C-alpha cells in the first residue's frame, strides 16, 4: 500500500465516524431538548426522534417541534358565587 492508499483509508474512516456521530446527535437531539425544557412526555419525544431517523428523515422536524411545544396547563375551575 502506498502512502496515498493509506491516506484514502484514513479519510474514509474519518468520514464514516463523522456520519455516525451526526446521526447519533440528530437522533438524541429532540429528547435532549425535551428533557432540558421539562416536557411532560420527554421520553416519548426521545423515542420519536430515533424512530423518525430509522424509518425516514421526513418526520424528524415534527419530533423537534414537539420537543419545543409545551402542553398547556390545566385550568382550575373556580366555583361561581
Beta strands, then each sheet from edge to edge (+ up, - down):
end
